[in-house]
Amino acid sequence: MSAIPADLPLRTDLVGEEPYGAPQLDVPVCLNVNENPYPLDQEVVEAICQRVRQVAPGLNRYPDREHEDLRRALAAYLKKESGTSLRPEQIWAANGSNEIMLQLFQAFGGPGRTVLGCDPTYSMYPEYARDTFTDWELAHRLPDFSLDMDTTIERIEALGPAMVLVTSPNNPTGTPLPMDQLTRLLEACSKVPVAGADPSARPIVVVDEAYIEFRDPGTPSAVSLIGQYDHLAVSRTMSKAFAFAGARVGYLAASQGIVDAVRIVRMPYHLSALTQAAALAALEHTDLQLARVDQLRRTRQETARWLAGQKFHGRPLTVVPSASNFILFGTFPDRDAVFEAMKDEGVLIRAVGPEGYLRVCMGTDAEMERFRQTLVQVLKRF
């Protein structure tokens, strides 16, 4: 519960609000926040330490506020990972993709502006809108959680949003966004004026690819379309597949115009020298950092098959197809009760997304075995 006293002049729209956050509990198995469960390779740890030792004597000075070395390293990674050549001027990094998203809302949202999302989707998006006084509107997804393209385009045409925000793979459902659908969104936005902006302005399409490294092999990234569409912005993170959640590094790939717009609203020296050093060390060892991705992808596939074979009240569980490192499954009349029962047994998953569903992140083999055993035991009680 909030401890904010009534005599503090809190913004009226924030009264009664609670801070965002998934539970952080000391339980044996944490499968609730979509982390990579495997620790860094010792070679990477040593590289990070070496980089930090190099910059530590200069911590009395501000860091490179344009983080040019890091932008070059991220451009090289995207070339390797997605086959797309971008200039450093088309890359921007921040403290996690959360800050990237907030900067986009700050630069392109605001009073009189609208951002359109497609629900169910990441629960932080409306909070970015709230914090920047941006209107947040939704186009509902289809029952299989894919985009309802006709409805989404109708909403774009009716609202004239400053941004259209889609997630691939989607959080919390894991649903990928096919490239032909993304192209259709981009084409639709190229013809729609932005309400409250210059008549020549057109909506930006933002694709949140926080989990993109877990996609099936051969699936292209939205990054590959940046050269064709100047109003496309792709947000990524090193937190998930890169096993770098504690370092807080996210980045944006887009046209130089979008990056320069974001640079206007960024805080001065927003990326510390230590953060930049750690990220550079990790990017020098991308193969080691991503070594567990294939294993986690297989774990997702095996877990999905196993869940589909389980029954609740005599009916098979519904398992939503996922291209990420998590799976949404259900449905349960009282999902909170199932969540609490799992937690009481030492397995923390997430009650999030559409009503009746639970979400589990892929863990180590031992963690997933504990999850399976516990879920079987818990479901018998209901």
N, C-alpha and C positions, 0 to 999 in steps of 0.2 A: 504494500500500500504506500501511496505517496505521503511524504512528510512535509510537503510544501504548505506553509501557513497561509491563511486567507488574507493576511495583511501585506503579502508580497504582491507587487503589481505584475503578476504573470500575464502574458498575453491571453486575452479572453478565449481565443480559439484553442489554447493549450490547457485550459482548466479541465481537469478530469482525465487528461491523457497520461499514459504510462510509458516509460522508456521501452524501446524495442529490445528484444533479446530472447534467444532460445535458452532453456534451462541449462545452467552450468552446475552439474551436481557430481559429487564424488561417488560414482558407481563403477562397478567392475567393467561394464561394457557401454561405451558411449557411441551411439550410432544415430545421432540426431542433428548434427550440423554439417554433414556432407564433407567432412575433412578427409584427406588422404590418411589412412590409419598407420602408415609406415613411416618411421623416423628417417631423417636424412642419412644418406650414406656418409661414413666417416671421412671419405675423401672430400666431400662437399663441405662438411663441418670444418675441416682444416683449411679449405680454401676461403671460407667465410672469415675464419679467425685471422688468416693472413691479410686479407683485404682490410679488415677492421683495424689491425695493428698498423697498417700503412696510413690510414686516415686519422687515427686517434691523436697523434701529436698536433694535428691542425684543427682540432675541434673548437679552438678559440675563435675560429673564423667561420663565417656562414658558408653553407654548402653551395654548389653550383645550382642556382635556382632554376636553370633550364635543363638540368640533368642530361646534358648532351651525350655523354658516354653511355648512359643507360638507354637513351632513345635509340642510339645506333645499335646497341646490343639487342634491344627488343625488335628492331627492324630486321636484324639478321635472323633472329629466332622465327619471326613470322615467315620469312623467306623459306626457311628450312621446314617449318611445320605446315604451312599452307600454300607454299609455292608462289607467293605474291611478293613482288618487290615494291617496297615503300621507302620513301625518303625519311630520314629522322624527323623532318619538319611535319610529317604526317602521323607522328607518334607522340603521345603524351602519357606520362605516368603520374600516379598519385598514391595516397595511403589507402590501398584497397580499391576495388571497383566501386565500393560505396561512395568514396569521394569523387571518383570519376562521374558517377551518376548525379551526385549533388551538384557538381560543377556544370554539368549539362543543363540541369534544371535552372541553375542560377543564370546561365548565359542566355538561354532561350525561353525560359518560362517567365513567371512573374505575374503581377496583377493584370488581368485582362487577357492572359494567355491560357491555352488549354493543352494538356498532354493526354493522349489517348493510349490506353493499355488494353490488353486482352485477357480477361480473367477466366479461370483462376490463374494468378501470377504471383510474383514475388511480393510479399507483404510490405516491404520497405518503400516501394514506389509511391504509394499515396502519402507516405510520410515525407519524402522529398518534395512532393507537391505542396503539402501543408506548410513545410518550413520555408518554401519560396513563394508562398501566396499564389500558387498556380492551380488552376482548376484541373481536377483529375476526373476523366471520363473513361467509360469502359465499353468495349464490344465483347459480348459473351462468346466463349468458345463453343464448339459443337460438343455433343455428348461424349465423343471419344477424345476430347480436349485438343483437337486440332483447331486451327483458325477457321472461323466462319468468314470466308473471304468476302462474300457479297455483303454481309452485314457490316464487316469492318470497313470496307470501302464506302458504304453508305454513310457510316459515322464520320469518316474522314471528310467526305464531301459536305456533310451537314455542319460539322464543327469548325473546320478550318484549323486544326490543331497546329501548334508550333512544333510538336514532336509526336511521332508515333513510336511507341516503345514496345518491342516484342522480344521474347526471350527464346534462345535456342541453344541447347535443349531447355525446355521450359521448366521453371521452378514454381510449383512443387510437383508437376506431373511427369517431367522427363521427356516431354513430347518435342521432337525436332521440328524445325521449320524448313520445309522443302525450298530449294532455291527458286523454283518457278513461282511459288507463292510470294517469296521475298521480292522477286523482280516485279510481280504484279503490284505489290504495295508501293514500290519505288516509282513505278510508272504512274500509279494513281496520284501519288503525292506531288508528282511533277506538274500536275494540272490544277492543283487546288491552292488558292491564296490563303495565307495565314491570317486568321482573324486578329485584329489589333496590331498588325504589323504593316510595313510598307507593302503596297499592292503587288510588288514584284516578288515578295518573299514566298517561299514554298516550304512545306513541312520537312523537317529532318526525320529520317527513319533511323532509330537507334536499335541495334540488335545487341542484346546482352548475351555474350557467349562465355559466361563464367565456367561452364562445364563442357566446352566444345571439344577438349582433348579426349573425352570419353566417347565421342561419336564413333559409329562403325567405320572401319577403314574404307577409304575411297570416297567418303562423304565430304563435299567441299565446304569451306567456311565462307561466311559472308564477307570476310576480308577480301576475297577474290574479286568482289564487285566494286571495290572502292574506286578503282580507276575509271569505271564506267558511270558512276553516280556520285557527284560531288556532295549530295545531301544524305549520304550514308555514313553513319558512325557506328563502329563496332567496339563494344566494351569487353575487356577480358580481365582475367585475374591470374595471379600466380598462387593463389591460396589453395586451389582444389587439386587438380592433377599434379601441379608442381610441388605439392607437399610443403607449401610455404605460407600457411595461414598465419603463423605467428609473426611473420615479417611485415605483413600488411603492404602488399604491392599489387596495384591494379594498373591497367593501362588502356589507352584509347587509340584506335587506328581509324583515321578519317582523312578527309581533304585537309590541306593546310589551313583553309579558311575556317573550318570547324575548330581545329586545334588552336588557332590564334584567338578565336572567340572565347574558348575555355581559358586561355592564358590570362584574359582580362580579369576573370573572377577568382583565379587561384590566389590563395594566401601566399605572402612572400616566403620564400625558402620553405615550401611546404613539405619537401622530401629531405629528411635529414641526411647528413653524410654517411651515417651508419646504415640507414636503409638502402641508400644507393650502393654502398660497398657490398652489402649482403646480396642484393639483387644481381649485381654484376658477377659475383662469384657463382651464384646459382646458374646464371645464364651461360657461364663458361662450362657447365657440366649438365647440359640439358638431357643427355642420354641417361645419366644416372638419376636425375630428378624425375624423369618420366618413366623410369624402368618398371614401375608397378602398374602402369596404366592398363596394359594388356591383361594382367592378372585381375585387376579390379573389374575390367569389362567382362571377363569370363565369370567372375563371381556374381556380377549382376545377372548374367544370362542364366546361370545355374540357380540362383536364388529365385528368379522370376518363374522358372519351371517348377521349382519346389513349392512356391507359394500357390501357384495355379493348381497344384495337386491337393492342397489343404481345403478342408470344409469347415464352415461355420453354420451351425443350425441346419446341417444336412445339405447345404449349398456350397459349391466351390467358391473360393475367394475370387474377387475381381482384382486382376493385376494389370495396371496400366503400363503399356509398352514404354520403355525408357531408353534414351540414348545417353544417359548420365551415369553418375555413380550412386544413384539412389533409386528406390522403387516406391511408388504409391500403390497401396493395396487396401482392400476393404471388401464390402462395406459393413459397418458395425452400427447397430442402433444407438449404442453408447460408446463411442470411440474413446472418450476420456476415461471410462472405467477400464477398458483394455490397456490404455496407455499407463494408467496408474498401477495396474496389476503387473505389467512388464517392469515398470520402474521398481516396484517393491521387490522384484526378483533380481534386481541388479542390472537390468538391460534398459537403457534409455534410448527410445526412438522419438518420433515427433508426431503430435496431433496437429496437423496443419493442412491447409488446402480445403477442397470440397468436403462438405459435411459427410461424416461417416467413414472417411479415409484416414489411414495412418501412413507415415513415410519412414522408411528405414534406409540408412546410408550403408554402403558396402564397407565392411571392416576386414580384419584379418581372418584367416581360415578358422582360427579358434574362436574369435568373436562371433562369426556367422554361425558356427555350430551351437554356441551358447544361445544365440538369438532363436534358432530353429527349435531347440529343445524347450526353451522358455515359452515361445509362442504356442507350441502344441499343448503344453501344460495349462497355460492361461486360458486358451479357447475352450478347453474342457470345462472350465468353471462357469462358462456363460451358456 
